[in-house]
Amino acid sequence: MVRVRARSFLVEEVVPPARPSEQTLVRLSCLDDDAQGDELAVLWEREVDAEIAGAAGWTMVGRKGFDPAKLFSAYLHTLRWNGVTAADPRLMQAPFRAGIQVKAYQLEPLRKALKMPRVGLFIADDVGLGKTIEAGLIVRELLMRQRVRKIVVSCPASVVLQWRDELERRFGLTFAVFDRNYVLARRRERGYGVNPWTTHSRFILSHSLLRDENYAGPLRDWLGDFEPGSLLILDEAHNAAPASSAKYAIDSALTKSVRDLAPRFEHRLFLSATPHNGHSNSFSSLLELLDPLRFCRGVPVEGPKLLDTVMVRRLKSDLREIVGDLPRRDVIQVDIDGLPKDAPDLLLAELLDRYATLRAERLATARKTAQAASKLVTTHLQKRLLSSVEAFARTLKVHRASLERAEDRSQGPPR
C-alpha cells in the first residue's frame, strides 16, 4: 500500500526503469471509498508526496505464539453473539455501545425501526425526551447491522454543530459538516470538478443548504434515482410541511427539495416535537414525504393504527406517570414593579413599538408578501430584545446594515 496525491492506493505492478535516466512506472488501484478501484499509473520518482505505507500486520502473525484456548473461545463466541444480534430484530447492540445512560422509553423508536424492512419512522416525542439520542441509537444499530452506508442529516443551521458533537461524543460517529468551507476544501484537494458528496459517507447540513440547488444538485447526482443503504434524517421535519390548509397547498422551497430527495433514500427518519400544525392536509403531506405508500397528500389520516405504524409520539406528562424521574417545568410569572420611566429596557421596547408601527404604515399599500416579511423582521427583533440588550444590539446592527445596502441598491428614500 502506498499514499500518492492525498489518496491511498494498492500497488498492482511495478515496472523498473530500462535506463538509469528513466523513472519507475507504478500501476495503482485506489482504495478510497469515493474512487475505489480506479486505476492510476505514476512515475514514482516524480511524485511529490509519494510514500510507502507501513508494513502490514500480517508479518507479525504467530511471532508471539497463539492465544490460550479459553481466550480464543471467548473471542469466537463474541463474534457469534454479534452475528446473532445483527440478524435478530429483537436484540440490540447500540444501547451498549453508546456513551449515555439510556432510558427505557428511548428504546421504543429503535425497536420499531428494527422491525421495518426499510426504516420510515417519525419520532415526534415531546421536547426534552431525547429525540437526538433516539435517532443516534437507530443510526448506530443500522451501521452495525450493515444496513446503512450513507447518511445525510438535515437540521436547522443553529443546531448543525450540536448534532455533530452529540453524534461524535455519545456514539463515536464522525459526521462531516457540509457547508461552503467543506466544498472549497474538497475542491482544493481534489480539483474543481469533484462532487463533494463523494468524498465522505456521513454528512450534516442545514435546511437552507438542502433547498439550495448548488448543494442539492450534486446530492442528487451522488444518490442517483435510488441509493440502497442510504438514510435521511430530517430534524424539525414540520418545517418541510406545507403551511396552508388548502387541499393542494403550494409547497415551500424546503418541501419541494425534500419531496425530490426523500424517495432517493432507502431509509428515512423524521424528527419533530410539533408534527401537526392544525391542518390535516398539511400533516398528511408531511407523512407522504416519509411514506408515500401508506399516506397520500390531501387524504386525511384516519385511525390511530395506521399512524402508530410509522410514528412514535410520547408526551412528558404521560411518561412522568410511568417513569417518574422527569423534572416538571412550572412557568411562574414574576412581576417587576417600580421601574423608572427612563429605564433602558422600557425605552427600547417603546422605541421598537414605534419602529414597528412606522414600518407597518409604510407598507400598508405593499404586497402581502412584503408585509409578512416586515412582520417577521419585527417579531425577530422583539425576541432578541426579550433575550438580552446585547443580543438586541447585535441583531439591530445587522438589520441596519441590510437596510443601508438595500437603500444603496435602490437609491431611494431611507426605509
Summary of the structure (lengths in Angstrom):
residues: 415
radius of gyration: 28.0
end to end distance: 64.5
largest distance: 95.7
contacts: 1077
relative contact order: 0.07
helix: 50%
strand: 14%
